[in-house]
Structure formats: structure tokens, C-alpha cells
Amino acid sequence: MPNHKEALSILKQTLMDELVLLQSQTDPVELDQQSIGRVSRIDAIQQQELAKSNYRAAALQLKEVIAALSRIDEDEYGYCEECGEDIASARLAVKPEVRFCVSCQASHEQ
């Protein structure tokens, strides 16, 4: 599945670049209220927490992308890890790192 492998490789690089950017945004917020006001500091803390959340989500997605690339190399890509059925090509086109078919994904989310 070369088109999926290419899409996953591009997504992997994009996520790695995003993680580098987000890492710089998660640095501790300075406590010096002389340099920034209290409201600005609260804003900065909220932005930092948002960056941390986005970093965790991107790191998790990167892990899934790497696992999907591994499944391609092992000729196990495109099959649901739960039931073993084919994952719909439209689903893989939208989210190439998915591990489950729609039915099994729905049961995991409940």
C-alpha cells in the first residue's frame, strides 16, 4: 500500500515538526510579575497548558503513525486489530493510522 505508506511518512514528519514547535511552547511561565502583568501571566499559563495538551495528542498520534508504518512493513496494514476484517479504504484515506474498523472503534469508544 504505497500511497498509505507515503501519506503516513508525510504525517510522521509533520507530527515530528509540530512536536518540536510545541515543546518550545511548554516551557515554564516566568513568575516575575514585573515583566508581565497578572492577567498576561494567567493567559501565558493557559497557553502553556493548551500547548502541553496539544503536545500529548501529537505524541500519541505519532506513536500510532509509527505503529501503522510497522504494520505496513509486516503486511498487516489495513486489517482491524479487533476482528481482523478489512478497514474501509475511505477510512484509511482519512485517517491512515487507524487500527480498528468503524464497528470495533465504536465499541472501544463506549
C-alpha positions in Angstrom: 0.0 0.0 0.0 2.5 2.6 -1.2 0.0 5.5 -1.2 -0.8 4.9 2.5 2.9 4.5 3.4 3.7 7.8 1.7 0.8 9.5 3.5 1.9 8.1 6.8 5.6 9.1 6.2 4.5 12.7 5.5 2.2 12.7 8.5 5.1 11.4 10.7 7.4 14.2 9.6 4.6 16.8 10.1 4.0 15.5 13.6 7.7 15.5 14.5 8.0 19.1 13.3 4.8 20.0 15.3 6.3 18.4 18.4 9.4 20.5 18.2 7.4 23.6 17.9 5.0 22.6 20.8 7.9 21.7 23.0 9.2 25.2 22.9 5.7 26.5 23.9 5.6 24.3 27.0 8.4 26.0 28.8 7.6 27.2 32.3 6.0 30.6 32.6 8.1 33.2 34.4 6.8 34.2 37.9 8.2 37.7 37.6 5.1 39.9 37.6 7.3 43.0 36.8 7.9 41.7 33.3 4.3 40.7 32.6 1.1 41.6 34.4 -1.0 39.1 36.3 -3.6 38.8 33.5 -0.9 38.3 30.9 0.7 35.7 33.2 -2.6 33.8 33.5 -3.0 33.9 29.7 0.5 32.6 29.3 -0.2 29.7 31.7 -3.4 28.9 29.8 -1.5 28.9 26.5 1.2 26.7 28.1 -1.4 24.2 29.3 -3.0 24.2 25.8 0.4 23.5 24.3 1.0 20.7 26.7 -2.3 19.1 25.8 -1.6 19.5 22.0 1.9 18.0 22.6 0.4 14.9 24.2 -2.1 14.5 21.4 0.5 14.9 18.7 2.9 12.5 20.5 0.1 9.9 20.8 -0.8 10.3 17.1 2.9 10.0 16.2 3.0 6.7 18.1 0.0 5.5 16.1 1.6 6.6 12.8 4.8 4.7 13.6 2.8 1.6 14.5 0.9 1.9 11.2 4.2 2.1 9.3 5.3 -1.0 11.1 2.1 -2.8 10.2 2.7 -1.9 6.5 6.2 -3.4 6.7 4.7 -6.6 8.3 1.9 -6.8 5.7 -0.7 -6.4 8.5 -1.8 -2.9 7.5 -5.5 -2.3 6.6 -6.9 -5.0 8.8 -8.8 -4.4 12.0 -6.8 -5.4 15.1 -10.0 -6.5 16.8 -12.0 -8.5 14.3 -9.4 -9.0 11.5 -11.7 -7.6 8.8 -10.5 -5.1 6.2 -10.7 -1.5 7.3 -12.6 0.5 4.7 -10.3 2.3 2.3 -12.2 5.5 2.7 -11.5 5.4 6.5 -7.8 4.7 5.8 -7.7 7.6 3.4 -9.0 10.0 6.0 -7.0 8.6 9.0 -4.3 6.2 7.7 -3.1 5.3 11.2 -6.3 3.8 12.4 -6.2 0.3 13.9 -9.9 -0.6 14.0 -12.8 -0.8 11.6 -15.7 1.5 12.3 -17.7 -1.1 14.3 -14.8 -2.1 16.5 -13.8 1.6 17.0 -17.3 2.4 18.1 -17.3 -0.4 20.7 -13.9 0.8 22.0 -15.3 4.3 22.5 -18.2 3.2 24.6 
